[in-house]
């Protein structure tokens, strides 16, 4: 769809674009093609799309022979999509994506491909990585550029956060390309980016991941604090217990959370849960 098609379609179904709801529609065919190329989906694939809106990305996915499960909150978009793609391998689930995602019944292999409403980017990624079984094989997402930079930030960068570490524990992420505001209608006030998250199948079970993330959350609870102080506060430990855990993990207590690798976090979690001083 170009800008004029978006305008006429919105008028026909009685919707005014709402930036607060993340209703910025992709009108750049080159960017659309890049998303499809990077996602590596095709005939026989199953894709979950969050926030399909007018179905621009949905159509491109269906054209590859992909089965699409779309989650859309806006009722009129739901009706429009069901009518427009009647007879195609598209299922449109009506409702709030954050509530719907944990309820999804999914095949062993599927991918997530979405031009996400920016306000729910982090919750959606977190849910697919922690609350859905099985996890997706990959997530190809259009997100706000600043978010993409945080999710792909290297060790030592102040941009790193809890979700960055979670992604590294379960796979890898890369920022594929930046996308200018003019690629959307209406144009957002910020730049966007396509990111590609590949989820490894060689991961620890959900229980192990949850344990590691408990320690990660404690470490990032005081972002500018040294790790010994952040863990003391976040895990409610005394200084002796924290120093013992850090020593056993061979981690410099003066480092900050952003300086730790995924191997460091896993070592910390093992030391924390093995310590005789920890009472669950």
Backbone as CSV, one residue per row, in Angstrom:
resi,resn,N_x,N_y,N_z,CA_x,CA_y,CA_z,C_x,C_y,C_z
1,UNK,0.831,-1.208,0.000,0.000,0.000,0.000,0.861,1.251,0.000
2,UNK,0.463,2.243,-0.787,1.116,3.530,-0.679,0.266,4.429,0.231
3,UNK,0.698,5.681,0.403,0.016,6.603,1.317,-1.443,6.804,0.938
4,UNK,-1.725,6.993,-0.348,-3.101,7.222,-0.779,-3.996,6.017,-0.507
5,UNK,-3.462,4.812,-0.718,-4.241,3.595,-0.442,-4.522,3.457,1.046
6,UNK,-3.544,3.788,1.866,-3.748,3.739,3.319,-4.853,4.706,3.716
7,UNK,-4.782,5.932,3.208,-5.788,6.946,3.545,-7.190,6.521,3.126
8,UNK,-7.307,6.039,1.906,-8.631,5.658,1.405,-9.180,4.456,2.157
9,UNK,-8.314,3.501,2.508,-8.763,2.314,3.237,-9.198,2.673,4.649
10,UNK,-8.422,3.511,5.308,-8.801,3.942,6.657,-10.134,4.678,6.635
11,UNK,-10.326,5.520,5.638,-11.581,6.260,5.523,-12.750,5.306,5.280
12,UNK,-12.509,4.299,4.446,-13.581,3.351,4.106,-14.041,2.543,5.320
13,UNK,-13.092,2.176,6.190,-13.482,1.351,7.341,-13.734,2.196,8.594
14,UNK,-13.608,3.525,8.437,-13.992,4.417,9.527,-13.005,4.548,10.655
15,UNK,-11.711,4.579,10.326,-10.666,4.713,11.346,-9.773,5.899,11.022
16,UNK,-9.454,6.676,12.042,-8.440,7.702,11.926,-7.175,7.178,12.593
17,UNK,-6.047,7.261,11.890,-4.798,6.738,12.440,-4.479,7.386,13.780
18,UNK,-4.090,6.549,14.745,-3.803,7.012,16.095,-2.357,6.682,16.438
19,UNK,-1.503,7.719,16.468,-0.083,7.502,16.779,0.102,6.908,18.164
20,UNK,-0.778,7.276,19.103,-0.651,6.777,20.468,-0.836,5.270,20.535
21,UNK,-1.547,4.710,19.555,-1.740,3.263,19.493,-0.727,2.588,18.577
22,UNK,0.244,3.354,18.113,1.267,2.791,17.241,0.778,2.513,15.839
23,UNK,-0.239,3.257,15.400,-0.809,3.025,14.074,-0.057,3.839,13.020
24,UNK,1.156,3.381,12.729,1.977,3.948,11.665,2.142,2.857,10.615
25,UNK,1.589,3.056,9.443,1.499,1.987,8.448,2.663,2.040,7.474
26,UNK,3.278,0.893,7.246,4.430,0.809,6.358,3.996,1.034,4.918
27,UNK,4.643,2.000,4.237,4.300,2.315,2.845,5.521,2.217,1.938
28,UNK,6.577,1.618,2.442,7.828,1.489,1.689,8.010,0.034,1.264
29,UNK,7.827,-0.222,-0.025,7.922,-1.589,-0.526,9.295,-2.200,-0.370
30,UNK,10.333,-1.382,-0.452,11.694,-1.898,-0.289,11.919,-2.414,1.123
31,UNK,11.450,-1.663,2.108,11.570,-2.082,3.506,10.743,-3.340,3.747
32,UNK,9.545,-3.384,3.175,8.695,-4.563,3.313,9.401,-5.806,2.764
33,UNK,10.008,-5.663,1.607,10.733,-6.776,1.018,11.903,-7.218,1.874
34,UNK,12.560,-6.264,2.529,13.693,-6.583,3.400,13.241,-7.413,4.590
35,UNK,12.085,-7.061,5.167,11.554,-7.825,6.296,11.307,-9.274,5.890
36,UNK,10.675,-9.472,4.735,10.387,-10.830,4.259,11.685,-11.596,4.000
37,UNK,12.632,-10.939,3.380,13.918,-11.588,3.085,14.633,-12.024,4.366
38,UNK,14.710,-11.127,5.333,15.429,-11.398,6.569,14.727,-12.460,7.405
39,UNK,13.404,-12.499,7.346,12.649,-13.444,8.173,12.871,-14.897,7.766
40,UNK,13.244,-15.110,6.495,13.532,-16.462,5.978,12.326,-17.397,6.080
41,UNK,11.111,-16.837,5.952,9.920,-17.679,5.983,9.453,-17.932,4.555
42,UNK,8.626,-18.938,4.403,8.125,-19.278,3.081,7.111,-20.393,3.175
43,UNK,6.873,-21.065,2.071,5.855,-22.109,2.021,6.096,-23.159,3.097
44,UNK,5.059,-23.445,3.851,5.162,-24.416,4.927,5.475,-23.794,6.277
45,UNK,5.848,-22.503,6.299,6.159,-21.830,7.562,4.883,-21.378,8.271
46,UNK,4.986,-21.239,9.586,3.929,-20.622,10.383,4.509,-19.383,11.031
47,UNK,3.781,-18.271,10.925,4.246,-16.994,11.460,3.184,-16.405,12.378
48,UNK,3.621,-15.853,13.497,2.751,-15.052,14.351,3.062,-13.587,14.065
49,UNK,2.024,-12.817,13.741,2.180,-11.387,13.489,1.372,-10.625,14.529
50,UNK,2.013,-9.707,15.224,1.339,-8.900,16.247,1.061,-7.507,15.676
51,UNK,-0.193,-7.088,15.740,-0.570,-5.769,15.246,-0.536,-5.647,13.741
52,UNK,-1.273,-6.463,13.004,-1.228,-6.435,11.539,-1.836,-5.188,10.921
53,UNK,-2.724,-4.509,11.645,-3.316,-3.277,11.110,-4.058,-3.507,9.817
54,UNK,-3.616,-2.868,8.733,-4.259,-2.996,7.427,-3.747,-4.192,6.628
55,UNK,-2.853,-4.964,7.198,-2.439,-6.206,6.550,-1.387,-6.064,5.469
56,UNK,-0.602,-4.992,5.495,0.442,-4.813,4.491,1.487,-5.924,4.606
57,UNK,2.000,-6.122,5.812,2.964,-7.200,6.039,2.277,-8.559,5.941
58,UNK,1.047,-8.636,6.391,0.283,-9.888,6.330,0.210,-10.411,4.897
59,UNK,-0.121,-9.539,3.967,-0.225,-9.941,2.557,1.117,-10.443,2.033
60,UNK,2.184,-9.720,2.372,3.509,-10.132,1.903,3.881,-11.503,2.450
61,UNK,3.515,-11.774,3.693,3.790,-13.086,4.282,2.961,-14.168,3.598
62,UNK,1.663,-13.906,3.401,0.795,-14.877,2.744,1.258,-15.164,1.322
63,UNK,1.779,-14.154,0.655,2.254,-14.328,-0.724,3.423,-15.297,-0.816
64,UNK,4.133,-15.509,0.294,5.248,-16.476,0.290,4.768,-17.905,0.531
65,UNK,3.473,-18.056,0.821,2.952,-19.381,1.136,2.942,-19.691,2.618
66,UNK,3.160,-18.649,3.409,3.224,-18.801,4.863,1.831,-18.791,5.479
67,UNK,1.633,-19.622,6.497,0.425,-19.568,7.314,0.634,-18.499,8.377
68,UNK,-0.339,-17.589,8.558,-0.185,-16.465,9.472,-1.237,-16.521,10.579
69,UNK,-0.767,-16.360,11.810,-1.643,-16.172,12.970,-1.439,-14.739,13.420
70,UNK,-2.468,-13.909,13.236,-2.343,-12.488,13.530,-3.155,-12.130,14.774
71,UNK,-2.583,-11.248,15.597,-3.274,-10.764,16.802,-3.510,-9.272,16.641
72,UNK,-4.771,-8.875,16.671,-5.138,-7.472,16.436,-6.173,-7.015,17.461
73,UNK,-5.927,-5.870,18.077,-6.829,-5.353,19.103,-7.974,-4.522,18.534
74,UNK,-7.725,-3.774,17.477,-8.740,-2.895,16.909,-9.794,-3.715,16.157
75,UNK,-11.030,-3.660,16.635,-12.110,-4.482,16.089,-12.311,-4.282,14.589
76,UNK,-12.240,-3.026,14.130,-12.496,-2.775,12.713,-11.374,-3.311,11.824
77,UNK,-10.159,-3.331,12.342,-9.070,-3.962,11.601,-9.293,-5.478,11.517
78,UNK,-9.772,-6.054,12.609,-10.054,-7.499,12.625,-11.065,-7.850,11.543
79,UNK,-12.160,-7.091,11.492,-13.197,-7.344,10.489,-12.650,-7.155,9.075
80,UNK,-11.868,-6.096,8.882,-11.288,-5.807,7.571,-10.368,-6.944,7.124
81,UNK,-9.500,-7.405,8.013,-8.542,-8.458,7.665,-9.237,-9.775,7.346
82,UNK,-10.233,-10.123,8.140,-10.946,-11.385,7.912,-11.656,-11.377,6.563
83,UNK,-12.205,-10.233,6.214,-12.884,-10.122,4.926,-11.886,-10.086,3.776
84,UNK,-10.848,-9.296,3.903,-9.861,-9.110,2.835,-9.143,-10.417,2.487
85,UNK,-8.822,-11.202,3.517,-8.033,-12.416,3.295,-8.854,-13.685,3.482
86,UNK,-10.147,-13.564,3.295,-11.032,-14.730,3.409,-10.573,-15.836,2.451
87,UNK,-10.453,-17.040,2.975,-10.028,-18.170,2.147,-8.532,-18.414,2.144
88,UNK,-7.776,-17.515,2.756,-6.316,-17.671,2.829,-5.936,-18.312,4.171
89,UNK,-4.698,-18.801,4.292,-4.269,-19.422,5.551,-3.927,-18.370,6.612
90,UNK,-4.929,-17.565,6.946,-4.772,-16.523,7.950,-5.802,-16.710,9.050
91,UNK,-5.334,-16.704,10.298,-6.218,-16.698,11.462,-6.018,-15.380,12.180
92,UNK,-7.098,-14.646,12.386,-7.004,-13.359,13.074,-7.619,-13.501,14.462
93,UNK,-6.789,-13.317,15.480,-7.255,-13.378,16.859,-7.509,-11.963,17.345
94,UNK,-8.700,-11.716,17.833,-9.064,-10.378,18.300,-8.724,-10.239,19.775
95,UNK,-8.067,-9.120,20.121,-7.787,-8.863,21.523,-6.415,-8.265,21.744
96,UNK,-6.129,-8.001,23.003,-4.862,-7.414,23.413,-3.744,-8.449,23.280
97,UNK,-2.693,-8.109,22.523,-1.617,-9.064,22.243,-0.930,-9.543,23.512
98,UNK,-0.716,-8.643,24.468,-0.011,-9.015,25.692,-0.788,-10.075,26.464
99,UNK,-2.111,-10.031,26.367,-2.941,-11.035,27.029,-3.081,-12.301,26.189
100,UNK,-3.093,-12.162,24.881,-3.309,-13.289,23.983,-2.079,-14.181,23.822
101,UNK,-0.893,-13.583,23.824,0.318,-14.342,23.506,0.513,-15.557,24.413
102,UNK,0.358,-15.441,25.752,0.561,-16.629,26.590,-0.450,-17.746,26.336
103,UNK,-1.566,-17.436,25.677,-2.617,-18.426,25.427,-2.463,-19.140,24.079
104,UNK,-1.508,-18.719,23.269,-1.369,-19.264,21.919,-1.039,-20.757,21.935
105,UNK,-1.686,-21.489,21.038,-1.373,-22.901,20.796,-0.597,-22.967,19.492
106,UNK,0.676,-23.282,19.591,1.557,-23.128,18.437,2.240,-24.440,18.059
107,UNK,2.613,-24.563,16.781,3.314,-25.764,16.322,4.748,-25.786,16.840
108,UNK,5.446,-26.906,16.697,6.833,-26.992,17.184,7.759,-25.959,16.556
109,UNK,7.514,-25.608,15.288,8.356,-24.626,14.602,7.497,-23.471,14.090
110,UNK,7.863,-22.266,14.471,7.180,-21.074,13.964,8.096,-19.881,14.178
111,UNK,7.779,-18.787,13.518,8.539,-17.544,13.653,7.588,-16.409,13.999
112,UNK,8.137,-15.344,14.541,7.376,-14.122,14.788,7.896,-13.064,13.810
113,UNK,6.995,-12.465,13.062,7.353,-11.413,12.114,6.328,-10.296,12.292
114,UNK,6.783,-9.125,12.719,5.819,-8.067,13.045,6.409,-6.678,12.880
115,UNK,5.535,-5.760,12.479,5.798,-4.329,12.584,5.110,-3.918,13.878
116,UNK,5.833,-4.000,14.987,5.210,-3.911,16.308,4.775,-2.500,16.678
117,UNK,3.614,-2.380,17.334,3.312,-1.111,18.010,4.427,-0.866,19.028
118,UNK,5.084,0.282,18.970,6.292,0.485,19.759,6.059,0.403,21.264
119,UNK,4.848,0.729,21.702,4.573,0.737,23.138,4.593,-0.656,23.759
120,UNK,4.481,-1.706,22.944,4.459,-3.058,23.503,5.637,-3.905,23.034
121,UNK,6.671,-3.269,22.487,7.814,-4.021,21.970,8.443,-4.921,23.024
122,UNK,8.853,-4.347,24.142,9.544,-5.137,25.171,8.647,-6.215,25.775
123,UNK,7.391,-5.908,26.140,6.529,-6.970,26.661,6.319,-8.120,25.681
124,UNK,6.171,-7.816,24.395,5.940,-8.867,23.404,7.168,-9.781,23.285
125,UNK,8.344,-9.190,23.187,9.559,-10.007,23.093,9.725,-10.859,24.348
126,UNK,9.540,-10.244,25.501,9.677,-10.972,26.765,8.703,-12.136,26.849
127,UNK,7.468,-11.923,26.431,6.461,-12.991,26.493,6.830,-14.165,25.592
128,UNK,7.265,-13.884,24.369,7.619,-14.978,23.469,8.839,-15.759,23.963
129,UNK,9.711,-15.101,24.701,10.918,-15.778,25.177,10.739,-16.451,26.527
130,UNK,9.706,-16.061,27.285,9.573,-16.608,28.644,8.234,-17.276,28.945
131,UNK,7.178,-16.934,28.199,5.843,-17.411,28.571,5.196,-18.301,27.525
132,UNK,5.844,-18.509,26.404,5.265,-19.311,25.327,6.103,-20.568,25.132
133,UNK,5.430,-21.691,24.996,6.120,-22.947,24.723,5.446,-23.635,23.539
134,UNK,6.243,-23.957,22.502,7.678,-23.718,22.387,7.984,-22.264,22.055
135,UNK,9.238,-21.886,22.303,9.666,-20.548,21.883,9.741,-20.499,20.361
136,UNK,9.623,-19.302,19.780,9.777,-19.181,18.320,11.220,-19.461,17.909
137,UNK,11.388,-19.880,16.665,12.747,-20.094,16.159,13.438,-18.763,15.898
138,UNK,12.639,-17.731,15.601,13.208,-16.403,15.351,12.131,-15.348,15.506
139,UNK,12.585,-14.110,15.701,11.696,-12.955,15.723,12.305,-11.891,14.810
140,UNK,11.573,-11.517,13.771,11.988,-10.445,12.873,11.031,-9.292,13.102
141,UNK,11.545,-8.194,13.633,10.668,-7.150,14.142,11.085,-5.761,13.681
142,UNK,10.079,-4.942,13.393,10.284,-3.512,13.197,10.050,-2.854,14.548
143,UNK,11.060,-2.179,15.068,10.956,-1.551,16.380,11.552,-0.148,16.320
144,UNK,11.386,0.600,17.373,12.011,1.921,17.469,13.531,1.744,17.481
145,UNK,14.240,2.626,16.782,15.693,2.449,16.644,16.399,2.401,17.992
146,UNK,16.020,3.271,18.928,16.669,3.282,20.230,16.490,1.953,20.956
147,UNK,15.327,1.334,20.786,15.078,0.026,21.400,15.959,-1.032,20.745
148,UNK,16.054,-0.991,19.418,16.908,-1.940,18.705,18.352,-1.840,19.182
149,UNK,18.812,-0.625,19.409,20.188,-0.438,19.866,20.387,-0.973,21.271
150,UNK,19.369,-0.864,22.113,19.477,-1.425,23.466,19.501,-2.951,23.429
151,UNK,18.651,-3.520,22.591,18.536,-4.981,22.552,19.770,-5.641,21.952
152,UNK,20.539,-4.897,21.189,21.733,-5.453,20.552,23.030,-4.866,21.120
153,UNK,22.927,-4.144,22.235,24.090,-3.470,22.810,25.135,-4.476,23.293
154,UNK,26.431,-4.232,23.002,27.482,-5.160,23.426,27.802,-5.023,24.912
155,UNK,28.514,-6.001,25.423,28.960,-5.951,26.818,29.778,-4.686,27.037
156,UNK,29.495,-3.984,28.135,30.192,-2.753,28.451,29.424,-1.508,28.071
157,UNK,28.384,-1.657,27.256,27.580,-0.509,26.844,26.541,-0.172,27.906
158,UNK,26.393,1.117,28.179,25.394,1.561,29.145,23.971,1.323,28.645
159,UNK,23.824,1.004,27.353,22.506,0.750,26.776,21.963,-0.621,27.145
160,UNK,22.812,-1.514,27.630,22.365,-2.876,27.952,21.327,-2.879,29.075
161,UNK,20.449,-3.893,29.022,19.441,-4.034,30.055,19.064,-5.483,30.244
162,UNK,18.032,-5.714,31.016,17.592,-7.064,31.354,17.220,-7.853,30.104
163,UNK,16.466,-7.223,29.197,16.024,-7.929,27.998,17.198,-8.249,27.074
164,UNK,18.207,-7.401,27.054,19.410,-7.675,26.267,20.044,-8.985,26.716
165,UNK,20.157,-9.156,28.024,20.772,-10.365,28.577,19.907,-11.589,28.321
166,UNK,18.589,-11.439,28.457,17.690,-12.555,28.190,17.853,-13.056,26.763
167,UNK,17.914,-12.139,25.809,18.085,-12.522,24.407,19.411,-13.252,24.212
168,UNK,20.473,-12.753,24.836,21.782,-13.391,24.700,21.801,-14.777,25.325
169,UNK,21.028,-14.979,26.389,20.982,-16.288,27.031,20.293,-17.319,26.145
170,UNK,19.311,-16.856,25.382,18.508,-17.779,24.579,18.888,-17.806,23.105
171,UNK,19.737,-16.889,22.672,20.097,-16.860,21.258,20.982,-15.679,20.932
172,UNK,20.622,-14.944,19.901,21.405,-13.784,19.483,20.510,-12.795,18.760
173,UNK,20.956,-11.544,18.723,20.176,-10.502,18.045,21.107,-9.609,17.259
174,UNK,20.587,-9.086,16.146,21.356,-8.108,15.380,20.409,-7.054,14.815
175,UNK,20.927,-5.862,14.722,20.198,-4.768,14.090,20.494,-4.865,12.596
176,UNK,19.463,-5.142,11.809,19.643,-5.388,10.378,19.811,-4.085,9.613
177,UNK,18.877,-3.145,9.817,18.947,-1.874,9.096,18.073,-0.842,9.780
178,UNK,18.465,0.412,9.665,17.645,1.492,10.166,16.582,1.845,9.126
179,UNK,15.438,2.348,9.600,14.321,2.687,8.714,13.873,4.113,9.028
180,UNK,13.819,4.952,7.995,13.475,6.352,8.177,11.976,6.549,8.410
181,UNK,11.595,7.624,9.098,10.173,7.902,9.351,9.332,7.972,8.070
182,UNK,9.926,8.407,6.963,9.179,8.549,5.707,8.699,7.223,5.145
183,UNK,9.167,6.108,5.711,8.726,4.790,5.252,7.349,4.424,5.785
184,UNK,6.786,5.297,6.639,5.483,5.028,7.251,4.519,6.177,6.993
185,UNK,3.231,5.835,7.086,2.206,6.868,7.113,1.231,6.548,8.242
186,UNK,0.952,7.543,9.106,1.681,8.807,9.220,3.107,8.553,9.703
187,UNK,4.013,9.472,9.401,5.411,9.305,9.765,5.594,9.455,11.273
188,UNK,6.235,8.488,11.924,6.510,8.640,13.360,7.565,9.718,13.578
189,UNK,7.722,10.152,14.807,8.691,11.201,15.121,10.083,10.636,15.373
190,UNK,10.212,9.305,15.339,11.493,8.662,15.621,11.871,7.730,14.476
191,UNK,13.148,7.400,14.395,13.602,6.411,13.435,13.251,5.016,13.936
192,UNK,13.142,4.093,13.007,12.848,2.708,13.334,14.028,1.831,12.915
193,UNK,13.925,0.553,13.198,14.962,-0.382,12.776,14.366,-1.780,12.704
194,UNK,14.915,-2.580,11.820,14.550,-3.998,11.751,15.581,-4.769,12.567
195,UNK,15.101,-5.576,13.486,16.005,-6.448,14.231,15.641,-7.901,13.975
196,UNK,16.640,-8.744,14.078,16.462,-10.186,13.869,16.997,-10.903,15.093
197,UNK,16.121,-11.592,15.798,16.494,-12.378,16.970,16.381,-13.853,16.596
198,UNK,17.468,-14.576,16.701,17.469,-16.015,16.431,17.529,-16.734,17.768
199,UNK,16.576,-17.618,18.001,16.492,-18.334,19.275,17.151,-19.698,19.122
200,UNK,18.126,-19.968,19.965,18.834,-21.240,19.912,17.963,-22.350,20.487
201,UNK,18.033,-23.523,19.896,17.339,-24.682,20.451,18.196,-25.398,21.486
202,UNK,19.432,-24.950,21.657,20.342,-25.569,22.620,20.367,-24.702,23.875
203,UNK,19.220,-24.576,24.509,19.118,-23.718,25.683,18.726,-24.525,26.902
204,UNK,18.982,-23.947,28.069,18.568,-24.584,29.311,17.057,-24.553,29.414
205,UNK,16.515,-25.348,30.331,15.064,-25.387,30.458,14.553,-24.087,31.070
206,UNK,13.237,-23.963,31.076,12.627,-22.709,31.522,12.981,-22.390,32.972
207,UNK,13.084,-23.432,33.804,13.423,-23.220,35.206,14.798,-22.626,35.380
208,UNK,15.776,-23.122,34.633,17.135,-22.585,34.699,17.165,-21.138,34.220
209,UNK,16.465,-20.854,33.121,16.425,-19.493,32.591,15.816,-18.540,33.615
210,UNK,14.788,-18.990,34.299,14.133,-18.144,35.300,15.077,-17.827,36.456
211,UNK,15.878,-18.807,36.843,16.836,-18.589,37.927,17.893,-17.565,37.525
212,UNK,18.421,-17.710,36.325,19.420,-16.761,35.853,18.829,-15.357,35.800
213,UNK,17.606,-15.244,35.293,17.000,-13.926,35.145,16.674,-13.283,36.488
214,UNK,16.464,-14.076,37.505,16.251,-13.494,38.836,17.507,-12.744,39.277
215,UNK,18.658,-13.338,39.026,19.918,-12.696,39.387,20.186,-11.490,38.489
216,UNK,19.878,-11.618,37.200,20.061,-10.506,36.263,19.228,-9.298,36.706
217,UNK,17.985,-9.538,37.049,17.107,-8.440,37.479,17.660,-7.758,38.732
218,UNK,18.213,-8.559,39.641,18.828,-7.976,40.840,20.031,-7.128,40.461
219,UNK,20.832,-7.622,39.515,22.021,-6.894,39.099,21.709,-5.559,38.456
220,UNK,20.608,-5.505,37.718,20.228,-4.265,37.035,19.291,-3.401,37.881
221,UNK,19.005,-3.826,39.102,18.068,-3.064,39.934,18.627,-1.695,40.323
222,UNK,19.949,-1.590,40.367,20.627,-0.307,40.592,21.649,-0.158,39.477
223,UNK,21.241,0.424,38.363,22.032,0.384,37.133,23.432,0.949,37.282
224,UNK,23.596,2.025,38.016,24.903,2.664,38.105,25.722,2.169,39.295
225,UNK,25.160,1.255,40.071,25.874,0.730,41.237,26.840,-0.373,40.819
226,UNK,27.894,-0.557,41.597,28.766,-1.705,41.385,27.976,-2.977,41.643
227,UNK,28.389,-4.052,40.981,27.589,-5.281,41.025,27.435,-5.809,42.456
228,UNK,28.443,-5.627,43.287,28.332,-6.124,44.659,27.220,-5.408,45.420
229,UNK,27.068,-4.116,45.172,26.022,-3.349,45.853,24.643,-3.632,45.260
230,UNK,24.591,-3.786,43.935,23.305,-4.084,43.290,22.772,-5.440,43.739
231,UNK,23.651,-6.449,43.809,23.212,-7.779,44.231,22.818,-7.788,45.705
232,UNK,23.544,-7.043,46.498,23.210,-6.963,47.924,21.789,-6.458,48.116
233,UNK,21.447,-5.409,47.373,20.108,-4.842,47.493,19.062,-5.698,46.781
234,UNK,19.394,-6.120,45.550,18.419,-6.842,44.740,18.084,-8.227,45.244
235,UNK,19.073,-8.904,45.853,18.854,-10.260,46.365,18.687,-10.286,47.884
236,UNK,18.785,-9.104,48.495,18.624,-8.971,49.955,19.615,-9.867,50.705
237,UNK,20.889,-9.722,50.355,21.959,-10.491,50.970,22.865,-9.567,51.768
238,UNK,23.607,-10.162,52.710,24.608,-9.363,53.406,25.896,-9.313,52.593
239,UNK,26.799,-8.438,52.965,28.019,-8.222,52.187,28.864,-9.487,52.097
240,UNK,28.911,-10.264,53.179,29.718,-11.492,53.179,29.200,-12.489,52.149
241,UNK,27.878,-12.662,52.094,27.290,-13.611,51.138,27.536,-13.157,49.702
242,UNK,27.400,-11.865,49.451,27.617,-11.345,48.099,29.067,-11.531,47.673
243,UNK,29.987,-11.212,48.564,31.405,-11.356,48.230,31.766,-12.809,47.954
244,UNK,31.154,-13.725,48.694,31.425,-15.151,48.491,30.918,-15.600,47.119
245,UNK,29.734,-15.149,46.734,29.168,-15.510,45.441,30.003,-14.945,44.297
246,UNK,30.404,-13.693,44.431,31.217,-13.064,43.386,32.582,-13.733,43.269
247,UNK,33.176,-14.085,44.409,34.482,-14.756,44.391,34.376,-16.117,43.727
248,UNK,33.337,-16.858,44.073,33.134,-18.185,43.489,32.896,-18.095,41.982
249,UNK,32.298,-16.989,41.532,32.015,-16.786,40.107,33.187,-16.134,39.376
250,UNK,34.229,-15.770,40.128,35.414,-15.114,39.557,35.048,-13.800,38.856
251,UNK,34.218,-13.013,39.527,33.752,-11.738,38.965,34.231,-10.589,39.840
252,UNK,34.791,-9.587,39.215,35.261,-8.378,39.894,34.065,-7.663,40.527
253,UNK,34.056,-7.485,41.830,32.895,-6.875,42.502,32.670,-5.412,42.154
254,UNK,33.668,-4.760,41.537,33.506,-3.342,41.195,32.901,-3.131,39.803
255,UNK,32.686,-4.221,39.063,32.043,-4.101,37.754,30.585,-3.687,37.925
256,UNK,29.989,-3.183,36.844,28.558,-2.890,36.834,27.833,-3.947,36.011
257,UNK,26.526,-3.995,36.120,25.734,-5.026,35.441,25.998,-5.043,33.935
258,UNK,26.158,-3.884,33.343,26.367,-3.804,31.892,27.688,-4.435,31.444
259,UNK,28.616,-4.641,32.397,29.934,-5.184,32.064,29.972,-6.709,32.071
260,UNK,28.913,-7.341,32.548,28.911,-8.792,32.689,28.439,-9.478,31.410
261,UNK,29.103,-10.590,31.074,28.700,-11.409,29.934,27.621,-12.391,30.363
262,UNK,27.024,-13.060,29.394,26.011,-14.055,29.739,26.634,-15.185,30.548
263,UNK,27.896,-15.532,30.265,28.579,-16.558,31.057,28.750,-16.104,32.503
264,UNK,29.034,-14.824,32.703,29.140,-14.284,34.061,27.816,-14.426,34.810
265,UNK,26.729,-14.067,34.149,25.415,-14.144,34.800,25.058,-15.583,35.156
266,UNK,25.366,-16.515,34.267,25.069,-17.912,34.545,25.912,-18.433,35.703
267,UNK,27.178,-18.006,35.755,28.042,-18.397,36.870,27.525,-17.822,38.185
268,UNK,27.089,-16.573,38.152,26.516,-15.946,39.344,25.280,-16.693,39.832
269,UNK,24.421,-17.063,38.888,23.199,-17.778,39.266,23.532,-19.126,39.900
270,UNK,24.503,-19.836,39.332,24.896,-21.134,39.913,25.430,-20.939,41.331
271,UNK,26.279,-19.942,41.503,26.854,-19.692,42.815,25.783,-19.278,43.821
272,UNK,24.855,-18.469,43.364,23.780,-18.003,44.249,22.925,-19.164,44.742
273,UNK,22.515,-20.031,43.833,21.620,-21.119,44.216,22.340,-22.276,44.889
274,UNK,23.652,-22.362,44.727,24.423,-23.423,45.391,24.913,-23.009,46.774
275,UNK,24.881,-21.716,47.054,25.422,-21.215,48.315,24.626,-21.751,49.501
276,UNK,25.321,-22.232,50.471,24.657,-22.765,51.677,24.005,-21.677,52.489
277,UNK,24.350,-20.408,52.198,23.778,-19.299,52.970,22.438,-18.849,52.425
278,UNK,22.036,-19.396,51.221,20.779,-18.986,50.618,19.656,-19.897,51.087
279,UNK,18.649,-19.303,51.627,17.481,-20.071,52.057,16.301,-19.639,51.227
280,UNK,15.776,-20.573,50.423,14.639,-20.232,49.559,13.354,-20.273,50.379
